């Protein structure tokens, strides 16, 4: 496993710590899982309905590093998606506009429509008002939350 990771990360030896090389490596492999391009590994990823098994999961991960080397390498140069709250700043105005005295809180979420290793990874973009619990589907999304269709 160590040799396969080292081979894929070759050329990035001098990347600084904040470059998140390990996160970029994991993200590039996860991208293949989400796009159903690594079904042999998807069965171990809970994000697409699989169940993690350490021994078999690591062997499948290593196999993807060997067999999909060019795809993994290409995505190492892209920054990883993180859950940085600053990216949500643009949504705050819209969420605030939906609040009223009766429903002062809003919750925006992504709900998976299908969670199986063979299915395309799709989500509903849902706005829920609190405390009433009223729900409105405001769009659909694929591949980890990039909105593609708005209602």
N, C-alpha and C positions, 0 to 999 in steps of 0.2 A: 504494500500500500504506500509506504513512504517513497519508494522509487517512482511509482506512478505519479504521485503528487509532485515530486521534485521535477520530473520530466515536464509536466504541464506548466509548472511555474518558472521554468528556465527562461532567463531573460528579464525576470523581475526581482533578481537577487538584491538589488539596491533600492527597491521601492521603500519608502519610509513607512513607519508603523501606521500612521493615519491613512495610508492608501488602502487599507483593509484588504490586503491580498487574499487572506483566508476566506473572508466574506465574499469577495468577488469570485473565488473558485467555487465555493458552495453555491453561490447565486447562479453561476453559469451552468452548473450541473442541474440545479433546480429548474432553470428555464427550460432545459431539455425535457425534464419530467413533466412540467406544466403543459408544454406544447405536444405531449404524447410522442416525443421523439426518442424516449428512453423507457419503453414499457417494461423492460426487464428490471429497471430500478424503481419504477413508479409503484410497484406492489409493496415497497417498503416506506413510502412517503405518506404520512397521514394527511397531508394537504390535498392529496388527490384520492383519498379513500383507502390507502394502503396501511399496513401495520409494520412498524419497525421491528426488525430482528437483527441484532448486532452482527453476528457472524455472516449471515447471508447478505445482509444489507451492505456491509463494507465490501464484500466480494463483488457485488453488483455495481457499487460506486466505482471501484477500481476498474472494472470492465468497461464502464462508460468512459473513464479517463483514457483508456487505451484505444477503444474503438471509435470514439467521437472526439479525438484529440483536437482536430481543427476547429470544431464547433466550440469546444471548451476554451481553447486558446483565443478565439475571436472575441469572446465575451469577457475575457480577463481585462481588456482595456476599457470596459464600461464601468462607470461607478455603480455600486450596489444600491438597491432600493432600501432605504432605512425608514424607520417610523419616526422621522423627525417631525415634531409638531408644527414647525414653521411652515411646512408645506400646506397646512390646513388653513392658513390665514385667509386665503381668498374665499373659503366657504363660510367663514364666521358671519359676514354680513348677511348672507342668504339665510343662514340658520337663525340669526337674530330676528330677521324680518318675519319669520314664520311663527315666532313666539307671541302669545297673547297673555292677558291676565289669567285666563282659565288654563292655559297650557304654556307655562313659562319656560319649559325645558324642551329641547329637541335632541334627537339622537340620530345621527346618520350612520348607516352601517351597510356592509356588503354581506349578503346571504348567499351561500352556494346553492345553485339550482341542481347540480349533479356532482356527486363526489365518488366517482369510481375511477380506477386507474386508466380505463380505456376511454372515458368520456372527455369531451372538451371541457376545460375548466371555465365555467360561467357563473356569474353572480347577478343578483338583483341589487340595485342601489335603492335602499329603503330609508325613508324619513319617518321617524316615529315621534309623536308628540307625547309629552308627559305632563301631568299624571293620567291623562285620559287613555293613553295607549293607542290613539288613532294612528294607523299606518298608511303611508302612501308610497307606492313604488314609483320612483322618479326616473328610473333608467335601468339599463343593463350594462354589464361590464364583462370583460374577459381578461385573462392573464394578470391577476393581482391588482385589480382595481382601476385600470385605465378606462374611464367611461367611453363607451362606444355609441350608445343610443340613449337619448334623453326623451322622456315622455313629455 
